[in-house]
């Protein structure tokens, strides 16, 4: 259940990065893109038993 939340947050951050890029807000775009990448990295890390 938790990976679904992480995937949703990552998708929202990726959409936010695109929106901020189109608004020419490079600092906000970089922050949103970083959060999206971290969400993907969290999904790819192996879960501890």
Backbone as CSV, one residue per row, in Angstrom:
resi,resn,N_x,N_y,N_z,CA_x,CA_y,CA_z,C_x,C_y,C_z
1,UNK,0.816,-1.193,0.000,0.000,0.000,0.000,0.862,1.261,0.000
2,UNK,1.949,1.261,0.768,2.824,2.423,0.840,3.474,2.728,-0.512
3,UNK,3.931,1.729,-1.298,4.513,2.066,-2.603,3.538,2.802,-3.520
4,UNK,2.248,2.536,-3.365,1.269,3.256,-4.181,1.276,4.740,-3.835
5,UNK,1.379,5.058,-2.551,1.448,6.456,-2.131,2.726,7.114,-2.642
6,UNK,3.832,6.403,-2.561,5.104,6.948,-3.034,5.046,7.186,-4.541
7,UNK,4.440,6.265,-5.286,4.300,6.437,-6.730,3.408,7.633,-7.051
8,UNK,2.347,7.822,-6.282,1.451,8.963,-6.515,2.168,10.281,-6.233
9,UNK,2.950,10.320,-5.182,3.708,11.535,-4.864,4.734,11.811,-5.954
10,UNK,5.410,10.760,-6.429,6.384,10.928,-7.510,5.744,11.445,-8.783
11,UNK,4.575,10.932,-9.112,3.865,11.399,-10.301,3.430,12.850,-10.153
12,UNK,2.954,13.213,-8.978,2.553,14.605,-8.732,3.756,15.539,-8.817
13,UNK,4.895,15.110,-8.305,6.087,15.954,-8.361,6.610,16.085,-9.788
14,UNK,6.496,15.019,-10.579,6.910,15.107,-11.981,6.003,16.072,-12.746
15,UNK,4.701,16.006,-12.481,3.776,16.938,-13.127,4.057,18.368,-12.677
16,UNK,4.378,18.538,-11.408,4.701,19.860,-10.899,5.976,20.396,-11.544
17,UNK,6.956,19.531,-11.761,8.195,19.963,-12.414,7.926,20.435,-13.835
18,UNK,7.074,19.715,-14.549,6.729,20.131,-15.920,6.005,21.471,-15.899
19,UNK,5.056,21.617,-14.974,4.297,22.870,-14.878,5.226,24.035,-14.551
20,UNK,6.136,23.846,-13.599,7.044,24.919,-13.217,8.026,25.228,-14.338
21,UNK,8.420,24.227,-15.124,9.291,24.480,-16.269,8.576,25.352,-17.295
22,UNK,7.294,25.059,-17.518,6.526,25.857,-18.481,6.285,27.278,-17.970
23,UNK,6.302,27.462,-16.647,6.136,28.794,-16.066,7.476,29.520,-15.913
24,UNK,8.541,28.875,-16.364,9.910,29.394,-16.302,10.404,29.620,-14.873
25,UNK,9.976,28.752,-13.954,10.433,28.776,-12.567,11.463,27.658,-12.415
26,UNK,12.707,27.971,-12.715,13.738,26.937,-12.764,14.083,26.389,-11.380
27,UNK,14.051,27.227,-10.358,14.353,26.737,-9.018,13.268,25.786,-8.528
28,UNK,12.008,26.149,-8.735,10.902,25.279,-8.363,10.893,23.996,-9.175
29,UNK,11.236,24.105,-10.454,11.296,22.924,-11.318,12.376,21.970,-10.840
30,UNK,13.530,22.509,-10.469,14.621,21.660,-10.001,14.243,20.956,-8.691
31,UNK,13.573,21.677,-7.801,13.163,21.072,-6.533,12.125,19.967,-6.755
32,UNK,11.165,20.225,-7.621,10.135,19.213,-7.903,10.742,17.999,-8.609
33,UNK,11.645,18.248,-9.538,12.294,17.144,-10.243,13.123,16.298,-9.279
34,UNK,13.816,16.949,-8.346,14.602,16.221,-7.350,13.703,15.340,-6.486
35,UNK,12.566,15.867,-6.055,11.638,15.076,-5.242,11.065,13.916,-6.042
36,UNK,10.811,14.114,-7.342,10.312,13.023,-8.181,11.368,11.929,-8.323
37,UNK,12.615,12.320,-8.491,13.700,11.341,-8.618,13.876,10.572,-7.310
38,UNK,13.772,11.269,-6.188,13.897,10.587,-4.900,12.746,9.611,-4.665
39,UNK,11.553,9.954,-5.140,10.420,9.036,-4.999,10.653,7.779,-5.834
40,UNK,11.183,7.938,-7.041,11.483,6.772,-7.882,12.584,5.936,-7.238
41,UNK,13.585,6.597,-6.679,14.668,5.866,-6.007,14.128,5.087,-4.806
42,UNK,13.195,5.674,-4.076,12.609,4.983,-2.924,11.819,3.755,-3.375
43,UNK,11.191,3.841,-4.540,10.454,2.687,-5.055,11.391,1.568,-5.505
44,UNK,12.571,1.949,-6.006,13.492,0.950,-6.524,14.361,0.294,-5.456
45,UNK,14.429,0.905,-4.277,15.225,0.314,-3.208,14.548,-0.969,-2.724
46,UNK,15.333,-1.969,-2.409,14.719,-3.211,-1.898,14.142,-2.980,-0.510
47,UNK,13.001,-3.568,-0.263,12.336,-3.446,1.033,13.014,-4.392,2.036
48,UNK,13.195,-3.916,3.256,13.777,-4.759,4.297,12.677,-5.614,4.917
49,UNK,12.960,-6.888,5.193,11.932,-7.757,5.785,11.649,-7.419,7.232
